Amino acid sequence: MGIKFRNLKAEQARYGYTNEQMGQFLGMSRGSYETKLRNGKFYIDEIGLIIKLFPHLGYEYLFAKEGSEVPFPPFEEESNDALIQKNGDKEKDG
C-alpha cells in the first residue's frame, strides 16, 4: 500500500524528524505513527499538531493525496525560529 502522505514524509525528512520524534510529538508510539502514514487515518487533533509543526506549509500540501497537483508553497523570508517566535508572541497577546 505504501505511504499516503509523501509531502508530509518529505518535509519530516527535510527537517530531520524521525518517526520516533513525530510519534512522541503526537503522543503515540513510532509504530502507531507509521501505521497512520500507511493507512491515512489521522485524527483532526493530530493533523492540527502536525500543521503547527510545519506552519508555513499548510494542510493542502502536507496531506495531499498521491497524484494530486498541489504546488509546493513558497518559503517565507523568515526563518523557522522567527516563525516560532511570532507564534509564541501571538499566544501571549492572545
N, CA, C and O atoms as a GROMACS GRO file, in nm:
protein
  376
    1MET      N    1   0.082  -0.119   0.000
    1MET     CA    2   0.000   0.000   0.000
    1MET      C    3   0.087   0.126   0.000
    1MET      O    4   0.060   0.218  -0.077
    2GLY      N    5   0.191   0.134   0.084
    2GLY     CA    6   0.283   0.247   0.082
    2GLY      C    7   0.238   0.364   0.166
    2GLY      O    8   0.132   0.362   0.228
    3ILE      N    9   0.320   0.466   0.166
    3ILE     CA   10   0.292   0.587   0.243
    3ILE      C   11   0.195   0.675   0.166
    3ILE      O   12   0.215   0.701   0.048
    4LYS      N   13   0.090   0.719   0.232
    4LYS     CA   14  -0.011   0.802   0.167
    4LYS      C   15   0.032   0.948   0.156
    4LYS      O   16   0.000   1.013   0.057
    5PHE      N   17   0.101   0.999   0.253
    5PHE     CA   18   0.130   1.142   0.258
    5PHE      C   19   0.278   1.167   0.228
    5PHE      O   20   0.358   1.191   0.319
    6ARG      N   21   0.312   1.161   0.102
    6ARG     CA   22   0.452   1.176   0.061
    6ARG      C   23   0.509   1.313   0.097
    6ARG      O   24   0.625   1.323   0.134
    7ASN      N   25   0.428   1.417   0.086
    7ASN     CA   26   0.477   1.551   0.119
    7ASN      C   27   0.509   1.563   0.267
    7ASN      O   28   0.610   1.621   0.306
    8LEU      N   29   0.422   1.508   0.350
    8LEU     CA   30   0.447   1.509   0.494
    8LEU      C   31   0.577   1.436   0.524
    8LEU      O   32   0.661   1.486   0.600
    9LYS      N   33   0.594   1.320   0.466
    9LYS     CA   34   0.715   1.239   0.490
    9LYS      C   35   0.839   1.314   0.438
    9LYS      O   36   0.944   1.310   0.502
   10ALA      N   37   0.826   1.380   0.324
   10ALA     CA   38   0.940   1.454   0.268
   10ALA      C   39   0.979   1.572   0.359
   10ALA      O   40   1.097   1.595   0.383
   11GLU      N   41   0.880   1.645   0.408
   11GLU     CA   42   0.911   1.759   0.496
   11GLU      C   43   0.965   1.711   0.630
   11GLU      O   44   1.052   1.776   0.688
   12GLN      N   45   0.914   1.601   0.678
   12GLN     CA   46   0.966   1.542   0.801
   12GLN      C   47   1.115   1.514   0.784
   12GLN      O   48   1.195   1.545   0.873
   13ALA      N   49   1.152   1.455   0.672
   13ALA     CA   50   1.292   1.424   0.644
   13ALA      C   51   1.374   1.553   0.627
   13ALA      O   52   1.486   1.562   0.677
   14ARG      N   53   1.317   1.651   0.556
   14ARG     CA   54   1.387   1.778   0.533
   14ARG      C   55   1.425   1.846   0.666
   14ARG      O   56   1.532   1.906   0.677
   15TYR      N   57   1.336   1.835   0.764
   15TYR     CA   58   1.362   1.896   0.894
   15TYR      C   59   1.432   1.802   0.991
   15TYR      O   60   1.462   1.841   1.104
   16GLY      N   61   1.458   1.679   0.948
   16GLY     CA   62   1.534   1.586   1.029
   16GLY      C   63   1.458   1.520   1.142
   16GLY      O   64   1.518   1.473   1.239
   17TYR      N   65   1.325   1.515   1.130
   17TYR     CA   66   1.244   1.449   1.234
   17TYR      C   67   1.234   1.300   1.204
   17TYR      O   68   1.201   1.261   1.092
   18THR      N   69   1.261   1.219   1.303
   18THR     CA   70   1.245   1.074   1.288
   18THR      C   71   1.099   1.037   1.312
   18THR      O   72   1.022   1.117   1.364
   19ASN      N   73   1.062   0.916   1.273
   19ASN     CA   74   0.927   0.868   1.304
   19ASN      C   75   0.906   0.859   1.454
   19ASN      O   76   0.795   0.881   1.503
   20GLU      N   77   1.011   0.825   1.526
   20GLU     CA   78   1.003   0.821   1.673
   20GLU      C   79   0.969   0.960   1.728
   20GLU      O   80   0.882   0.973   1.814
   21GLN      N   81   1.038   1.064   1.679
   21GLN     CA   82   1.013   1.200   1.724
   21GLN      C   83   0.872   1.247   1.687
   21GLN      O   84   0.804   1.311   1.766
   22MET      N   85   0.829   1.214   1.567
   22MET     CA   86   0.694   1.252   1.525
   22MET      C   87   0.589   1.185   1.613
   22MET      O   88   0.492   1.247   1.654
   23GLY      N   89   0.610   1.056   1.641
   23GLY     CA   90   0.518   0.986   1.729
   23GLY      C   91   0.513   1.049   1.867
   23GLY      O   92   0.405   1.068   1.922
   24GLN      N   93   0.629   1.082   1.923
   24GLN     CA   94   0.633   1.147   2.055
   24GLN      C   95   0.561   1.281   2.051
   24GLN      O   96   0.486   1.314   2.143
   25PHE      N   97   0.584   1.359   1.946
   25PHE     CA   98   0.520   1.489   1.932
   25PHE      C   99   0.367   1.475   1.930
   25PHE      O  100   0.295   1.560   1.982
   26LEU      N  101   0.320   1.367   1.870
   26LEU     CA  102   0.176   1.343   1.860
   26LEU      C  103   0.120   1.262   1.976
   26LEU      O  104   0.000   1.238   1.984
   27GLY      N  105   0.208   1.220   2.068
   27GLY     CA  106   0.163   1.145   2.185
   27GLY      C  107   0.132   0.999   2.156
   27GLY      O  108   0.040   0.941   2.213
   28MET      N  109   0.210   0.939   2.065
   28MET     CA  110   0.189   0.799   2.029
   28MET      C  111   0.323   0.732   2.005
   28MET      O  112   0.427   0.798   2.006
   29SER      N  113   0.320   0.604   1.983
   29SER     CA  114   0.443   0.530   1.955
   29SER      C  115   0.487   0.552   1.811
   29SER      O  116   0.410   0.599   1.727
   30ARG      N  117   0.611   0.516   1.784
   30ARG     CA  118   0.662   0.521   1.647
   30ARG      C  119   0.578   0.433   1.556
   30ARG      O  120   0.541   0.472   1.445
   31GLY      N  121   0.547   0.314   1.604
   31GLY     CA  122   0.467   0.220   1.525
   31GLY      C  123   0.329   0.274   1.491
   31GLY      O  124   0.280   0.255   1.379
   32SER      N  125   0.265   0.339   1.586
   32SER     CA  126   0.133   0.397   1.560
   32SER      C  127   0.142   0.508   1.456
   32SER      O  128   0.056   0.518   1.368
   33TYR      N  129   0.246   0.591   1.466
   33TYR     CA  130   0.265   0.697   1.367
   33TYR      C  131   0.286   0.636   1.228
   33TYR      O  132   0.226   0.683   1.130
   34GLU      N  133   0.368   0.534   1.218
   34GLU     CA  134   0.394   0.470   1.089
   34GLU      C  135   0.268   0.406   1.032
   34GLU      O  136   0.247   0.408   0.911
   35THR      N  137   0.186   0.350   1.118
   35THR     CA  138   0.059   0.293   1.074
   35THR      C  139  -0.031   0.402   1.016
   35THR      O  140  -0.096   0.381   0.913
   36LYS      N  141  -0.036   0.517   1.081
   36LYS     CA  142  -0.117   0.628   1.032
   36LYS      C  143  -0.066   0.679   0.898
   36LYS      O  144  -0.145   0.719   0.812
   37LEU      N  145   0.066   0.678   0.878
   37LEU     CA  146   0.120   0.717   0.747
   37LEU      C  147   0.075   0.621   0.638
   37LEU      O  148   0.047   0.662   0.525
   38ARG      N  149   0.068   0.493   0.672
   38ARG     CA  150   0.029   0.391   0.574
   38ARG      C  151  -0.122   0.392   0.545
   38ARG      O  152  -0.164   0.385   0.430
   39ASN      N  153  -0.201   0.402   0.653
   39ASN     CA  154  -0.346   0.390   0.632
   39ASN      C  155  -0.416   0.525   0.612
   39ASN      O  156  -0.532   0.530   0.573
   40GLY      N  157  -0.345   0.634   0.639
   40GLY     CA  158  -0.401   0.767   0.614
   40GLY      C  159  -0.505   0.812   0.715
   40GLY      O  160  -0.583   0.903   0.686
   41LYS      N  161  -0.508   0.749   0.832
   41LYS     CA  162  -0.613   0.780   0.929
   41LYS      C  163  -0.558   0.858   1.049
   41LYS      O  164  -0.533   0.802   1.156
   42PHE      N  165  -0.539   0.988   1.028
   42PHE     CA  166  -0.502   1.077   1.137
   42PHE      C  167  -0.628   1.141   1.192
   42PHE      O  168  -0.719   1.174   1.117
   43TYR      N  169  -0.634   1.159   1.324
   43TYR     CA  170  -0.743   1.233   1.385
   43TYR      C  171  -0.720   1.382   1.364
   43TYR      O  172  -0.607   1.425   1.340
   44ILE      N  173  -0.826   1.460   1.372
   44ILE     CA  174  -0.817   1.603   1.346
   44ILE      C  175  -0.720   1.673   1.441
   44ILE      O  176  -0.649   1.765   1.399
   45ASP      N  177  -0.715   1.632   1.567
   45ASP     CA  178  -0.622   1.695   1.660
   45ASP      C  179  -0.476   1.661   1.624
   45ASP      O  180  -0.387   1.743   1.645
   46GLU      N  181  -0.453   1.544   1.570
   46GLU     CA  182  -0.319   1.506   1.524
   46GLU      C  183  -0.279   1.589   1.402
   46GLU      O  184  -0.165   1.634   1.391
   47ILE      N  185  -0.373   1.608   1.311
   47ILE     CA  186  -0.347   1.692   1.194
   47ILE      C  187  -0.314   1.834   1.238
   47ILE      O  188  -0.222   1.896   1.184
   48GLY      N  189  -0.388   1.885   1.336
   48GLY     CA  190  -0.361   2.019   1.388
   48GLY      C  191  -0.221   2.032   1.445
   48GLY      O  192  -0.155   2.134   1.423
   49LEU      N  193  -0.176   1.933   1.517
   49LEU     CA  194  -0.040   1.936   1.573
   49LEU      C  195   0.065   1.932   1.463
   49LEU      O  196   0.166   2.002   1.470
   50ILE      N  197   0.042   1.851   1.362
   50ILE     CA  198   0.138   1.842   1.251
   50ILE      C  199   0.146   1.976   1.178
   50ILE      O  200   0.255   2.020   1.141
   51ILE      N  201   0.033   2.040   1.157
   51ILE     CA  202   0.032   2.170   1.090
   51ILE      C  203   0.105   2.274   1.175
   51ILE      O  204   0.171   2.362   1.120
   52LYS      N  205   0.094   2.265   1.307
   52LYS     CA  206   0.169   2.356   1.395
   52LYS      C  207   0.320   2.334   1.382
   52LYS      O  208   0.399   2.427   1.395
   53LEU      N  209   0.358   2.211   1.356
   53LEU     CA  210   0.500   2.177   1.340
   53LEU      C  211   0.554   2.233   1.209
   53LEU      O  212   0.672   2.269   1.201
   54PHE      N  213   0.471   2.240   1.107
   54PHE     CA  214   0.509   2.292   0.975
   54PHE      C  215   0.412   2.404   0.933
   54PHE      O  216   0.342   2.389   0.833
   55PRO      N  217   0.406   2.514   1.008
   55PRO     CA  218   0.301   2.614   0.987
   55PRO      C  219   0.305   2.683   0.851
   55PRO      O  220   0.202   2.730   0.804
   56HIS      N  221   0.418   2.689   0.789
   56HIS     CA  222   0.432   2.759   0.661
   56HIS      C  223   0.394   2.672   0.542
   56HIS      O  224   0.394   2.720   0.429
   57LEU      N  225   0.361   2.545   0.565
   57LEU     CA  226   0.332   2.454   0.454
   57LEU      C  227   0.183   2.432   0.432
   57LEU      O  228   0.138   2.428   0.318
   58GLY      N  229   0.107   2.417   0.537
   58GLY     CA  230  -0.038   2.405   0.524
   58GLY      C  231  -0.089   2.264   0.500
   58GLY      O  232  -0.017   2.175   0.455
   59TYR      N  233  -0.216   2.249   0.532
   59TYR     CA  234  -0.284   2.120   0.522
   59TYR      C  235  -0.285   2.066   0.380
   59TYR      O  236  -0.252   1.949   0.357
   60GLU      N  237  -0.324   2.149   0.283
   60GLU     CA  238  -0.340   2.102   0.146
   60GLU      C  239  -0.212   2.039   0.092
   60GLU      O  240  -0.217   1.937   0.023
   61TYR      N  241  -0.099   2.100   0.124
   61TYR     CA  242   0.029   2.047   0.076
   61TYR      C  243   0.070   1.922   0.155
   61TYR      O  244   0.103   1.820   0.095
   62LEU      N  245   0.068   1.930   0.287
   62LEU     CA  246   0.118   1.820   0.370
   62LEU      C  247   0.036   1.692   0.352
   62LEU      O  248   0.092   1.582   0.354
   63PHE      N  249  -0.095   1.706   0.336
   63PHE     CA  250  -0.183   1.590   0.330
   63PHE      C  251  -0.241   1.566   0.192
   63PHE      O  252  -0.348   1.507   0.177
   64ALA      N  253  -0.170   1.613   0.090
   64ALA     CA  254  -0.215   1.593  -0.048
   64ALA      C  255  -0.217   1.445  -0.081
   64ALA      O  256  -0.130   1.369  -0.039
   65LYS      N  257  -0.318   1.405  -0.156
   65LYS     CA  258  -0.328   1.265  -0.200
   65LYS      C  259  -0.228   1.242  -0.311
   65LYS      O  260  -0.195   1.332  -0.387
   66GLU      N  261  -0.180   1.120  -0.320
   66GLU     CA  262  -0.085   1.084  -0.424
   66GLU      C  263  -0.144   1.110  -0.561
   66GLU      O  264  -0.258   1.072  -0.590
   67GLY      N  265  -0.066   1.176  -0.645
   67GLY     CA  266  -0.110   1.207  -0.780
   67GLY      C  267  -0.181   1.340  -0.794
   67GLY      O  268  -0.206   1.384  -0.907
   68SER      N  269  -0.214   1.407  -0.682
   68SER     CA  270  -0.280   1.537  -0.693
   68SER      C  271  -0.177   1.645  -0.722
   68SER      O  272  -0.060   1.632  -0.684
   69GLU      N  273  -0.219   1.749  -0.787
   69GLU     CA  274  -0.131   1.859  -0.826
   69GLU      C  275  -0.140   1.971  -0.724
   69GLU      O  276  -0.213   2.068  -0.744
   70VAL      N  277  -0.067   1.959  -0.616
   70VAL     CA  278  -0.062   2.062  -0.514
   70VAL      C  279   0.075   2.127  -0.522
   70VAL      O  280   0.176   2.061  -0.498
   71PRO      N  281   0.081   2.257  -0.555
   71PRO     CA  282   0.211   2.322  -0.568
   71PRO      C  283   0.281   2.334  -0.434
   71PRO      O  284   0.218   2.349  -0.329
   72PHE      N  285   0.413   2.328  -0.441
   72PHE     CA  286   0.493   2.348  -0.320
   72PHE      C  287   0.477   2.492  -0.277
   72PHE      O  288   0.495   2.583  -0.358
   73PRO      N  289   0.442   2.516  -0.149
   73PRO     CA  290   0.425   2.654  -0.103
   73PRO      C  291   0.557   2.729  -0.104
   73PRO      O  292   0.662   2.670  -0.076
   74PRO      N  293   0.553   2.858  -0.136
   74PRO     CA  294   0.678   2.934  -0.134
   74PRO      C  295   0.728   2.949   0.008
   74PRO      O  296   0.649   2.964   0.102
   75PHE      N  297   0.860   2.946   0.024
   75PHE     CA  298   0.916   2.968   0.155
   75PHE      C  299   0.906   3.115   0.191
   75PHE      O  300   0.923   3.202   0.106
   76GLU      N  301   0.878   3.141   0.314
   76GLU     CA  302   0.876   3.278   0.361
   76GLU      C  303   1.018   3.322   0.386
   76GLU      O  304   1.109   3.241   0.402
   77GLU      N  305   1.036   3.451   0.388
   77GLU     CA  306   1.168   3.506   0.411
   77GLU      C  307   1.214   3.480   0.554
   77GLU      O  308   1.334   3.475   0.582
   78GLU      N  309   1.118   3.463   0.645
   78GLU     CA  310   1.152   3.443   0.784
   78GLU      C  311   1.200   3.299   0.808
   78GLU      O  312   1.156   3.205   0.741
   79SER      N  313   1.289   3.285   0.903
   79SER     CA  314   1.336   3.152   0.940
   79SER      C  315   1.230   3.083   1.026
   79SER      O  316   1.138   3.147   1.076
   80ASN      N  317   1.244   2.952   1.044
   80ASN     CA  318   1.154   2.881   1.133
   80ASN      C  319   1.158   2.937   1.274
   80ASN      O  320   1.055   2.946   1.340
   81ASP      N  321   1.277   2.976   1.321
   81ASP     CA  322   1.289   3.035   1.454
   81ASP      C  323   1.206   3.161   1.465
   81ASP      O  324   1.141   3.184   1.567
   82ALA      N  325   1.208   3.244   1.361
   82ALA     CA  326   1.130   3.367   1.362
   82ALA      C  327   0.981   3.335   1.362
   82ALA      O  328   0.903   3.402   1.430
   83LEU      N  329   0.940   3.234   1.285
   83LEU     CA  330   0.800   3.195   1.282
   83LEU      C  331   0.755   3.141   1.418
   83LEU      O  332   0.645   3.172   1.464
   84ILE      N  333   0.840   3.061   1.480
   84ILE     CA  334   0.807   3.008   1.613
   84ILE      C  335   0.794   3.122   1.713
   84ILE      O  336   0.702   3.123   1.795
   85GLN      N  337   0.886   3.218   1.708
   85GLN     CA  338   0.881   3.333   1.798
   85GLN      C  339   0.752   3.412   1.775
   85GLN      O  340   0.685   3.452   1.870
   86LYS      N  341   0.718   3.435   1.648
   86LYS     CA  342   0.597   3.511   1.616
   86LYS      C  343   0.473   3.438   1.668
   86LYS      O  344   0.384   3.502   1.725
   87ASN      N  345   0.466   3.306   1.651
   87ASN     CA  346   0.354   3.230   1.702
   87ASN      C  347   0.346   3.236   1.853
   87ASN      O  348   0.237   3.244   1.909
   88GLY      N  349   0.461   3.233   1.919
   88GLY     CA  350   0.464   3.244   2.064
   88GLY      C  351   0.416   3.379   2.112
   88GLY      O  352   0.347   3.389   2.214
   89ASP      N  353   0.451   3.485   2.037
   89ASP     CA  354   0.405   3.620   2.072
   89ASP      C  355   0.255   3.631   2.056
   89ASP      O  356   0.190   3.698   2.136
   90LYS      N  357   0.198   3.568   1.954
   90LYS     CA  358   0.053   3.571   1.933
   90LYS      C  359  -0.018   3.506   2.050
   90LYS      O  360  -0.121   3.556   2.097
   91GLU      N  361   0.035   3.393   2.099
   91GLU     CA  362  -0.027   3.324   2.211
   91GLU      C  363  -0.023   3.410   2.337
   91GLU      O  364  -0.117   3.408   2.416
   92LYS      N  365   0.086   3.485   2.356
   92LYS     CA  366   0.096   3.573   2.474
   92LYS      C  367  -0.005   3.687   2.464
   92LYS      O  368  -0.066   3.726   2.564
   93ASP      N  369  -0.022   3.740   2.342
   93ASP     CA  370  -0.114   3.852   2.321
   93ASP      C  371  -0.258   3.805   2.332
   93ASP      O  372  -0.347   3.882   2.369
   94GLY      N  373  -0.280   3.678   2.301
   94GLY     CA  374  -0.398   3.612   2.290
   94GLY      C  375  -0.527   3.626   2.332
   94GLY      O  376  -0.611   3.542   2.300
   0.00000   0.00000   0.00000
